[in-house]
């Protein structure tokens, strides 16, 4: 019996999605390059390839059971990101910093960028943050007691792989998440363009 993989294609590549994308049969050791050929996807259109959530190249091989995702190289890309997917990670960072910030009206968030790459060079990206939670409460009751002076403001420090760090500014929660993803996309070489929206804007930077 042949092994199977799960295939997820996004943006303009969705038209290449096979009927059996949730359980696509392969030969063990199949390369990503051959998989793209089987799906009639031109390699130059496969800008970003992920295997089990990790970036992969055309030479990567599959043994079965993997989740393969592929994002096209379209000039404009709308990314709808749910705060629900990352709130737990952000909450963990906040928990670590609670003791240091308990007497301050803001929480300091340290975000570590990965090593820079050119994966999105030449790409224009539109970034939108959408909150799909039914309950917008973010802090637990115990956290609220510890952070008596907290005024829903977050200061963002972006750390680079060379050890340097920059204080970017102070934000409300929506704007904080948007800025973090903007920093990540620009670190990959992409250009995040702005368009009119109803999203909250960052509050003034700390001096």
C-alpha positions as CSV (number, residue, x, y, z in Angstrom):
1,X,0.0,0.0,0.0
2,X,1.4,3.4,-1.0
3,X,2.0,6.1,1.6
4,X,-0.1,9.2,1.6
5,X,0.4,12.9,2.3
6,X,-1.9,15.9,2.8
7,X,-1.6,18.7,0.4
8,X,-2.7,22.3,1.1
9,X,-2.4,24.9,-1.8
10,X,-3.0,28.6,-1.3
11,X,-3.7,31.7,-3.2
12,X,-3.4,31.2,-7.0
13,X,-2.2,27.7,-6.6
14,X,-5.6,26.4,-5.3
15,X,-6.7,25.6,-8.8
16,X,-4.0,22.8,-8.8
17,X,-5.4,21.1,-5.7
18,X,-6.0,17.4,-6.5
19,X,-9.3,15.8,-5.6
20,X,-7.5,13.5,-3.1
21,X,-5.6,16.3,-1.4
22,X,-6.4,15.1,2.1
23,X,-4.9,11.7,1.3
24,X,-2.7,12.0,-1.8
25,X,-0.8,8.7,-2.6
26,X,2.9,9.0,-3.3
27,X,6.0,6.8,-3.8
28,X,8.2,6.8,-0.8
29,X,11.2,9.1,-1.4
30,X,9.2,11.4,-3.8
31,X,10.8,14.8,-4.1
32,X,8.9,18.1,-3.8
33,X,10.1,18.9,-7.4
34,X,8.5,15.7,-8.7
35,X,5.4,16.3,-6.7
36,X,5.0,19.7,-8.2
37,X,5.4,18.2,-11.7
38,X,2.7,15.6,-10.9
39,X,0.3,18.5,-9.9
40,X,1.2,20.5,-13.0
41,X,2.5,23.3,-10.8
42,X,5.4,25.3,-12.5
43,X,8.3,25.3,-10.0
44,X,8.7,29.1,-10.4
45,X,5.2,29.6,-9.0
46,X,5.9,27.6,-5.9
47,X,7.4,30.5,-3.9
48,X,7.1,29.0,-0.4
49,X,7.0,25.3,0.3
50,X,6.3,23.9,3.8
51,X,6.5,20.3,5.0
52,X,4.9,19.8,8.4
53,X,5.1,23.6,9.0
54,X,8.8,23.8,8.2
55,X,10.1,25.6,5.1
56,X,11.5,23.1,2.5
57,X,13.1,23.2,-0.9
58,X,12.5,21.4,-4.1
59,X,15.0,18.7,-3.3
60,X,13.2,17.7,-0.1
61,X,11.9,14.1,-0.1
62,X,8.7,12.7,1.4
63,X,8.1,9.3,3.0
64,X,4.4,9.6,3.8
65,X,2.3,11.1,6.5
66,X,3.6,14.7,5.9
67,X,1.5,17.8,5.5
68,X,2.7,19.7,2.4
69,X,1.8,23.4,2.0
70,X,2.5,25.6,-0.9
71,X,2.0,29.4,-1.3
72,X,2.2,31.1,-4.7
73,X,4.3,34.0,-5.8
74,X,1.5,36.4,-6.5
75,X,2.4,40.1,-6.4
76,X,-0.3,40.9,-3.8
77,X,-1.2,38.6,-1.0
78,X,-3.9,39.1,1.6
79,X,-3.1,37.4,4.9
80,X,-5.9,37.0,7.3
81,X,-4.4,36.0,10.7
82,X,-6.4,35.1,13.7
83,X,-5.3,36.2,17.1
84,X,-6.7,33.0,18.4
85,X,-3.8,31.1,16.8
86,X,-1.1,33.0,18.6
87,X,-2.7,34.3,21.8
88,X,-1.4,31.4,23.8
89,X,2.2,32.0,22.7
90,X,1.9,35.7,23.5
91,X,0.3,35.0,26.8
92,X,3.3,32.8,27.7
93,X,5.7,35.7,26.9
94,X,3.5,38.0,29.0
95,X,3.5,35.6,31.9
96,X,7.3,35.6,32.0
97,X,7.4,39.3,32.0
98,X,4.7,39.9,34.6
99,X,7.0,40.2,37.6
100,X,9.1,42.8,35.9
101,X,6.2,44.9,34.7
102,X,3.7,44.6,37.5
103,X,4.1,48.2,38.6
104,X,4.1,49.6,35.1
105,X,1.1,50.5,32.9
106,X,2.4,48.5,30.0
107,X,3.9,45.1,29.2
108,X,7.2,44.7,27.4
109,X,7.1,42.1,24.6
110,X,10.4,40.7,23.3
111,X,10.1,39.2,19.8
112,X,13.0,37.3,18.4
113,X,13.4,37.4,14.6
114,X,14.8,34.4,12.9
115,X,17.8,34.8,10.6
116,X,17.0,37.1,7.6
117,X,16.2,35.5,4.3
118,X,15.1,36.6,0.8
119,X,12.2,34.2,0.5
120,X,9.7,37.1,-0.1
121,X,12.0,39.4,-2.0
122,X,10.0,41.5,-4.5
123,X,6.7,40.5,-3.0
124,X,4.1,43.0,-1.9
125,X,2.0,41.8,1.0
126,X,-1.2,43.1,2.5
127,X,-1.5,42.2,6.2
128,X,-4.8,42.1,8.1
129,X,-5.4,41.0,11.7
130,X,-8.9,39.7,12.4
131,X,-10.1,38.8,15.9
132,X,-12.4,35.8,15.7
133,X,-12.7,35.1,19.4
134,X,-16.1,35.1,21.0
135,X,-14.7,36.5,24.2
136,X,-12.1,39.3,23.8
137,X,-10.9,38.9,27.4
138,X,-7.1,38.4,27.2
139,X,-5.8,38.4,30.7
140,X,-6.8,35.9,33.3
141,X,-8.3,37.1,36.7
142,X,-5.0,36.4,38.5
143,X,-3.0,38.3,35.8
144,X,-5.3,41.3,36.2
145,X,-4.7,41.3,39.9
146,X,-0.9,41.3,39.3
147,X,-1.1,44.0,36.7
148,X,-3.2,46.6,38.5
149,X,-1.8,49.5,36.6
150,X,-1.9,47.8,33.1
151,X,-3.7,50.0,30.6
152,X,-3.8,47.5,27.6
153,X,-0.6,48.9,26.2
154,X,2.3,46.7,25.0
155,X,5.8,47.9,24.2
156,X,7.5,45.9,21.5
157,X,11.3,45.1,21.4
158,X,12.4,43.3,18.3
159,X,15.5,41.1,18.8
160,X,17.8,40.2,15.9
161,X,19.9,37.1,15.5
162,X,23.1,39.1,15.9
163,X,22.1,40.0,19.5
164,X,20.9,43.5,18.8
165,X,17.5,44.8,19.7
166,X,15.3,47.7,18.8
167,X,12.4,49.3,20.7
168,X,9.8,49.6,18.0
169,X,7.0,51.4,19.9
170,X,3.9,51.0,22.0
171,X,0.7,49.4,20.7
172,X,-2.7,48.1,21.6
173,X,-3.2,44.3,21.1
174,X,-4.4,44.4,17.5
175,X,-1.6,46.7,16.4
176,X,1.0,44.8,18.3
177,X,0.2,41.5,16.5
178,X,0.1,43.3,13.2
179,X,3.5,44.9,13.8
180,X,5.0,41.6,14.8
181,X,3.9,39.9,11.6
182,X,5.1,43.0,9.6
183,X,8.5,42.7,11.1
184,X,8.6,38.9,10.3
185,X,7.5,39.4,6.7
186,X,10.0,42.3,6.1
187,X,12.7,40.0,7.7
188,X,11.9,37.6,4.8
189,X,12.5,40.4,2.2
190,X,8.8,41.2,1.6
191,X,7.3,44.7,1.4
192,X,4.2,45.2,3.6
193,X,2.0,47.9,2.0
194,X,-0.6,49.8,3.8
195,X,-4.2,50.2,2.7
196,X,-7.1,52.0,4.5
197,X,-8.6,49.9,7.3
198,X,-10.5,50.2,10.5
199,X,-7.7,48.6,12.5
200,X,-6.5,50.5,15.5
201,X,-3.2,52.4,15.0
202,X,-0.2,52.3,17.3
203,X,-0.1,54.7,20.2
204,X,2.9,57.0,20.5
205,X,6.3,55.6,21.0
206,X,8.0,55.7,24.4
207,X,10.9,58.1,24.8
